[in-house]
Amino acid sequence: MHPTEITLQVYHRYFKIPIESYLNTVAEFLDPWEERAYQHFVHQYLETTKDSGIVGMVRQEKDENYVYLDAAVRYPINHTKDYGVVQE
């Protein structure tokens, strides 16, 4: 038997979004400047691009024209762990 071990590989994805587009995407949030709204935006983007990543922490900066998101996106990786075979 070979147990499967799952690890996560993390990539940072960077987004530069026009403020109006960002606000339209997170309109359902009372506070568009909270992390859950940032995660929602990134999740929606990943779904539209058929990316299977799992959204983690997202940091935000903005200026008068753009919202900049730095998202940690995790991807599961399966490993088969070989514990060795005991022969009798």
DSSP file (Angstrom, degrees, kcal/mol; ACC not computed):
  #  RESIDUE AA STRUCTURE BP1 BP2  ACC     N-H-->O    O-->H-N    N-H-->O    O-->H-N    TCO  KAPPA ALPHA  PHI   PSI    X-CA   Y-CA   Z-CA
    1    1 A M              0   0    0      0, 0.0    82,-0.3     0, 0.0     0, 0.0   0.000 360.0 360.0 360.0 137.0    0.0    0.0    0.0
    2    2 A H        -     0   0    0     80,-0.1    80,-0.1    81,-0.1     2,-0.0  -0.917 360.0-144.3-118.6 103.0    1.3    3.5   -0.9
    3    3 A P        -     0   0    0      0, 0.0    78,-2.1     0, 0.0     2,-0.5  -0.337  17.2-127.9 -63.0 146.9   -0.2    6.3    1.2
    4    4 A T  E     -A   80   0A   0     76,-0.2     2,-0.5    74,-0.0    76,-0.2  -0.851  18.9-160.7-100.5 131.4   -0.8    9.5   -0.7
    5    5 A E  E     -A   79   0A   0     74,-3.2    74,-2.6    -2,-0.5     2,-0.5  -0.937   5.7-153.0-111.6 131.1    0.6   12.7    0.8
    6    6 A I  E     +A   78   0A   0     -2,-0.5     2,-0.3    72,-0.2    72,-0.2  -0.904  16.1 176.0-108.1 127.6   -0.8   16.0   -0.4
    7    7 A T  E     -A   77   0A   0     70,-2.5    70,-3.0    -2,-0.5     2,-0.5  -0.819  24.1-126.0-119.5 165.5    1.3   19.1   -0.3
    8    8 A L  E     -A   76   0A   0     -2,-0.3     2,-0.5    68,-0.2    66,-0.0  -0.944   9.5-154.7-116.7 132.9    0.5   22.6   -1.5
    9    9 A Q  E     -A   75   0A   0     66,-2.6    66,-2.4    -2,-0.5     2,-0.5  -0.918  18.5-150.3-102.4 130.0    2.6   24.6   -3.9
   10   10 A V  E     -A   74   0A   0     -2,-0.5     2,-0.4    64,-0.2    64,-0.2  -0.870  15.9-179.6-109.6 131.5    2.0   28.4   -3.5
   11   11 A Y  E     -A   73   0A   0     62,-2.6    62,-3.2    -2,-0.5     2,-0.6  -0.952  24.8-130.0-122.0 145.6    2.3   30.9   -6.2
   12   12 A H  E     -A   72   0A   0     -2,-0.4     2,-0.4    60,-0.2    60,-0.2  -0.858  21.5-163.3 -95.3 127.9    1.7   34.7   -5.9
   13   13 A R  E     -A   71   0A   0     58,-3.0    58,-3.0    -2,-0.6     2,-0.4  -0.931   5.7-152.8-110.5 133.7   -0.6   36.1   -8.6
   14   14 A Y  E     -A   70   0A   0     -2,-0.4     2,-0.4    56,-0.2    56,-0.2  -0.897  10.8-171.1-113.1 135.8   -0.5   39.8   -9.1
   15   15 A F  E     -A   69   0A   0     54,-2.5    54,-2.0    -2,-0.4     2,-0.5  -0.971  16.2-166.4-128.5 139.5   -3.5   41.8  -10.5
   16   16 A K  E     +A   68   0A   0     -2,-0.4    52,-0.2    52,-0.2    -2,-0.0  -0.965  25.5 178.4-121.9 109.4   -3.9   45.4  -11.6
   17   17 A I  E     -A   67   0A   0     50,-3.0    50,-2.9    -2,-0.5     2,-0.1  -0.931  34.7-113.8-121.0 131.7   -7.6   46.1  -11.9
   18   18 A P  E  >  -A   66   0A   0      0, 0.0     4,-2.3     0, 0.0     3,-0.5  -0.427  33.6-123.4 -57.5 135.3   -9.4   49.3  -12.8
   19   19 A I  H  > S+     0   0    0     46,-2.2     4,-3.0     1,-0.2     5,-0.2   0.872 109.1  54.4 -53.6 -42.8  -11.2   50.4   -9.7
   20   20 A E  H  > S+     0   0    0     45,-0.3     4,-2.1     1,-0.2    -1,-0.2   0.913 109.3  47.4 -60.6 -42.7  -14.6   50.5  -11.4
   21   21 A S  H  > S+     0   0    0     -3,-0.5     4,-1.8     2,-0.2    -1,-0.2   0.913 112.9  49.5 -64.0 -42.6  -14.2   46.9  -12.6
   22   22 A Y  H  X S+     0   0    0     -4,-2.3     4,-1.8     1,-0.2    -2,-0.2   0.953 111.3  48.1 -60.7 -50.1  -13.1   45.8   -9.1
   23   23 A L  H  < S+     0   0    0     -4,-3.0    -1,-0.2     1,-0.2    -2,-0.2   0.855 109.7  53.1 -62.5 -35.5  -16.1   47.5   -7.4
   24   24 A N  H >< S+     0   0    0     -4,-2.1     3,-0.8    -5,-0.2    -1,-0.2   0.882 109.3  49.5 -65.1 -37.5  -18.6   46.0   -9.8
   25   25 A T  H 3< S+     0   0    0     -4,-1.8     3,-0.3     1,-0.2    -2,-0.2   0.828 118.5  37.4 -71.5 -32.4  -17.2   42.5   -9.1
   26   26 A V  T >< S+     0   0    0     -4,-1.8     3,-2.1     1,-0.2    -1,-0.2   0.070  76.8 123.4-107.7  23.8  -17.4   42.9   -5.3
   27   27 A A  T <   +     0   0    0     -3,-0.8    -1,-0.2     1,-0.3    -2,-0.1   0.754  66.2  64.8 -58.2 -26.5  -20.7   44.9   -5.2
   28   28 A E  T 3  S+     0   0    0     -3,-0.3     2,-0.4    -4,-0.1    -1,-0.3   0.617  85.6  89.7 -74.8 -10.8  -22.3   42.3   -2.9
   29   29 A F  S <  S-     0   0    0     -3,-2.1    -3,-0.0     1,-0.1     4,-0.0  -0.705  70.1-146.5 -89.2 135.9  -19.9   43.1   -0.1
   30   30 A L  S    S+     0   0    0     -2,-0.4    -1,-0.1     1,-0.3     3,-0.0   0.881  98.5  34.8 -64.3 -38.0  -20.7   45.8    2.4
   31   31 A D    >   -     0   0    0      1,-0.1     3,-1.0    -3,-0.1     6,-0.3  -0.915  67.6-172.8-119.6 103.0  -17.0   46.7    2.6
   32   32 A P  T 3  S+     0   0    0      0, 0.0    -1,-0.1     0, 0.0    -2,-0.1   0.561  81.5  66.2 -71.7  -4.5  -15.2   46.2   -0.7
   33   33 A W  T 3  S+     0   0    0      4,-0.1     2,-0.3    -3,-0.0    27,-0.1  -0.023  79.1 100.6-108.7  30.1  -11.9   46.9    1.1
   34   34 A E  S X> S-     0   0    0     -3,-1.0     4,-1.6     1,-0.1     3,-0.8  -0.796  83.6-111.1-109.9 159.0  -11.8   43.7    3.2
   35   35 A E  H 3> S+     0   0    0     -2,-0.3     4,-2.9     1,-0.3     5,-0.2   0.838 114.4  60.5 -59.9 -35.4   -9.9   40.6    2.5
   36   36 A R  H 3> S+     0   0    0      1,-0.2     4,-2.2     2,-0.2    -1,-0.3   0.883 105.1  49.6 -61.4 -36.0  -13.0   38.5    1.8
   37   37 A A  H <> S+     0   0    0     -3,-0.8     4,-2.3    -6,-0.3    -1,-0.2   0.904 110.8  49.3 -67.6 -40.7  -13.8   40.8   -1.1
   38   38 A Y  H  X S+     0   0    0     -4,-1.6     4,-2.3     2,-0.2    -2,-0.2   0.931 111.9  48.7 -62.2 -44.7  -10.3   40.6   -2.4
   39   39 A Q  H  X S+     0   0    0     -4,-2.9     4,-2.9     1,-0.2    -2,-0.2   0.897 109.2  53.3 -62.0 -40.3  -10.5   36.8   -2.2
   40   40 A H  H  X S+     0   0    0     -4,-2.2     4,-2.7    -5,-0.2    -1,-0.2   0.928 108.2  50.0 -60.1 -45.9  -13.8   36.8   -4.0
   41   41 A F  H  X S+     0   0    0     -4,-2.3     4,-2.2     1,-0.2    -2,-0.2   0.942 113.8  44.6 -58.8 -48.3  -12.4   38.9   -6.8
   42   42 A V  H  X S+     0   0    0     -4,-2.3     4,-2.7     1,-0.2    -2,-0.2   0.909 112.1  52.7 -64.5 -41.8   -9.5   36.5   -7.3
   43   43 A H  H  X S+     0   0    0     -4,-2.9     4,-2.5     1,-0.2    -1,-0.2   0.924 109.1  49.6 -59.1 -45.3  -11.7   33.4   -7.0
   44   44 A Q  H  X S+     0   0    0     -4,-2.7     4,-2.2     1,-0.2    -1,-0.2   0.913 111.1  50.0 -60.7 -42.7  -14.0   34.8   -9.7
   45   45 A Y  H  X S+     0   0    0     -4,-2.2     4,-1.6     1,-0.2    -2,-0.2   0.930 110.1  49.7 -61.4 -45.8  -11.0   35.4  -11.9
   46   46 A L  H  <>S+     0   0    0     -4,-2.7     5,-2.9     1,-0.2     4,-0.3   0.901 110.1  51.5 -62.1 -40.1   -9.7   31.9  -11.4
   47   47 A E  H ><5S+     0   0    0     -4,-2.5     3,-1.3     1,-0.2    -1,-0.2   0.920 108.5  50.4 -62.0 -43.4  -13.1   30.4  -12.2
   48   48 A T  H 3<5S+     0   0    0     -4,-2.2    -1,-0.2     1,-0.3    -2,-0.2   0.794 114.3  44.5 -67.9 -26.2  -13.3   32.3  -15.5
   49   49 A T  T 3<5S-     0   0    0     -4,-1.6    -1,-0.3    -5,-0.2    -2,-0.2   0.342 111.8-120.3 -97.3   6.8   -9.9   31.2  -16.5
   50   50 A K  T < 5 +     0   0    0     -3,-1.3     2,-0.5    -4,-0.3    -3,-0.2   0.842  57.3 158.4  56.9  36.7  -10.6   27.6  -15.4
   51   51 A D      < -     0   0    0     -5,-2.9    -1,-0.2    -6,-0.2    -2,-0.1  -0.803  35.5-153.5 -91.2 128.3   -7.7   27.8  -13.0
   52   52 A S        +     0   0    0     -2,-0.5    -1,-0.1    -3,-0.1    -5,-0.1   0.270  48.3 132.0 -89.2  12.1   -8.0   25.2  -10.2
   53   53 A G        -     0   0    0     22,-0.1     2,-0.5    -7,-0.1    22,-0.2  -0.201  55.8-127.7 -64.8 156.0   -6.0   27.1   -7.7
   54   54 A I  E     -B   74   0A   0     20,-2.9    20,-3.1    -8,-0.0     2,-0.3  -0.929  24.7-126.8-106.9 122.6   -7.2   27.7   -4.1
   55   55 A V  E     +B   73   0A   0     -2,-0.5    18,-0.2    18,-0.2     3,-0.1  -0.517  35.9 167.6 -75.2 129.8   -7.2   31.3   -3.0
   56   56 A G  E     -     0   0A   0     16,-3.0    -1,-0.1     1,-0.4    17,-0.1   0.061  51.4  -9.3-109.5-136.2   -5.4   32.1    0.2
   57   57 A M  E     -     0   0A   0     14,-0.1    15,-2.7    -2,-0.1     2,-0.4  -0.374  61.9-164.2 -67.5 140.6   -4.3   35.4    1.7
   58   58 A V  E     -B   71   0A   0     13,-0.2     2,-0.3    -3,-0.1    13,-0.2  -0.995   2.6-160.5-129.4 130.2   -4.7   38.5   -0.6
   59   59 A R  E     -B   70   0A   0     11,-2.5    11,-2.4    -2,-0.4     2,-0.4  -0.814  11.5-156.4-107.8 152.4   -3.1   41.8    0.0
   60   60 A Q  E     +B   69   0A   0     -2,-0.3     2,-0.3     9,-0.2     9,-0.2  -0.964  19.4 171.4-134.0 143.7   -4.3   45.0   -1.6
   61   61 A E  E     -B   68   0A   0      7,-2.1     7,-3.6    -2,-0.4     2,-0.3  -0.949  16.0-174.9-136.3 157.3   -3.0   48.5   -2.5
   62   62 A K  E     -B   67   0A   0     -2,-0.3     5,-0.2     5,-0.2     2,-0.2  -0.990  14.3-171.6-150.0 158.8   -4.8   51.1   -4.5
   63   63 A D        -     0   0    0      3,-2.3   -44,-0.1    -2,-0.3    -2,-0.0  -0.630  57.1 -72.8-130.1-165.5   -4.4   54.5   -6.1
   64   64 A E  S    S+     0   0    0     -2,-0.2     3,-0.1     1,-0.2   -45,-0.0   0.685 129.3  25.7 -69.4 -15.8   -7.0   56.7   -7.7
   65   65 A N  S    S+     0   0    0      1,-0.2   -46,-2.2   -46,-0.1     2,-0.3   0.696 118.5  37.4-117.0 -28.4   -7.3   54.5  -10.8
   66   66 A Y  E     -A   18   0A   0    -48,-0.3    -3,-2.3   -47,-0.1     2,-0.4  -0.901  53.9-142.4-134.4 154.9   -6.4   50.9   -9.9
   67   67 A V  E     -AB  17  62A   0    -50,-2.9   -50,-3.0    -2,-0.3     2,-0.5  -0.964  22.0-155.9-109.0 132.7   -6.6   48.2   -7.3
   68   68 A Y  E     -AB  16  61A   0     -7,-3.6    -7,-2.1    -2,-0.4     2,-0.4  -0.953  10.5-169.4-113.2 120.7   -3.5   46.1   -7.0
   69   69 A L  E     -AB  15  60A   0    -54,-2.0   -54,-2.5    -2,-0.5     2,-0.5  -0.912  14.7-165.7-113.6 138.4   -3.9   42.6   -5.5
   70   70 A D  E     -AB  14  59A   0    -11,-2.4   -11,-2.5    -2,-0.4     2,-0.4  -0.954  22.6-172.7-118.3 105.5   -1.2   40.2   -4.5
   71   71 A A  E     -AB  13  58A   0    -58,-3.0   -58,-3.0    -2,-0.5     2,-0.7  -0.862  23.9-142.2-110.7 132.4   -2.9   36.8   -4.0
   72   72 A A  E     -A   12   0A   0    -15,-2.7   -16,-3.0    -2,-0.4     2,-0.5  -0.828  25.4-170.0 -85.9 116.9   -1.4   33.6   -2.6
   73   73 A V  E     -AB  11  55A   0    -62,-3.2   -62,-2.6    -2,-0.7     2,-0.3  -0.952   6.0-152.5-116.0 125.2   -2.9   30.8   -4.8
   74   74 A R  E     -AB  10  54A   0    -20,-3.1   -20,-2.9    -2,-0.5   -64,-0.2  -0.747   8.0-166.0-102.9 142.7   -2.3   27.2   -3.7
   75   75 A Y  E     -A    9   0A   0    -66,-2.4   -66,-2.6    -2,-0.3     2,-0.1  -0.986  21.6-128.1-128.0 120.1   -2.2   24.2   -5.9
   76   76 A P  E     -A    8   0A   0      0, 0.0     2,-0.4     0, 0.0   -68,-0.2  -0.408  21.9-166.7 -66.7 140.3   -2.4   20.6   -4.4
   77   77 A I  E     -A    7   0A   0    -70,-3.0   -70,-2.5    -2,-0.1     2,-0.4  -0.995  10.7-143.9-128.8 124.0    0.3   18.2   -5.4
   78   78 A N  E     -A    6   0A   0     -2,-0.4     2,-0.4   -72,-0.2   -72,-0.2  -0.709  16.9-173.4 -89.4 137.1   -0.1   14.5   -4.7
   79   79 A H  E     -A    5   0A   0    -74,-2.6   -74,-3.2    -2,-0.4     2,-0.7  -0.992  20.4-139.1-127.8 137.0    2.9   12.5   -3.8
   80   80 A T  E     -A    4   0A   0     -2,-0.4     2,-0.5   -76,-0.2   -76,-0.2  -0.871  22.6-147.4 -94.2 119.7    3.1    8.7   -3.3
   81   81 A K        -     0   0    0    -78,-2.1     2,-0.8    -2,-0.7    -2,-0.0  -0.761   3.1-147.5 -91.9 126.4    5.2    8.1   -0.3
   82   82 A D        +     0   0    0     -2,-0.5   -80,-0.1     1,-0.1     3,-0.1  -0.834  18.5 177.9 -97.5 111.4    7.2    4.9   -0.5
   83   83 A Y        -     0   0    0     -2,-0.8    -1,-0.1   -82,-0.3   -81,-0.1   0.405  51.9-105.5 -90.4   1.8    7.7    3.3    3.0
   84   84 A G        -     0   0    0      2,-0.0     2,-0.5     1,-0.0    -1,-0.3  -0.006  31.0 -91.5  90.5 159.2    9.6    0.4    1.6
   85   85 A V        -     0   0    0     -3,-0.1     2,-0.6    -2,-0.0    -3,-0.0  -0.933  27.2-148.9-113.5 128.7    8.4   -3.2    1.1
   86   86 A V        -     0   0    0     -2,-0.5     2,-0.4     2,-0.0    -2,-0.0  -0.855  15.9-161.9 -96.6 122.2    9.0   -5.8    3.7
   87   87 A Q              0   0    0     -2,-0.6    -2,-0.0     1,-0.1     0, 0.0  -0.850 360.0 360.0-106.8 142.0    9.5   -9.2    2.3
   88   88 A E              0   0    0     -2,-0.4    -1,-0.1     0, 0.0    -2,-0.0   0.396 360.0 360.0-106.2 360.0    9.1  -12.4    4.3
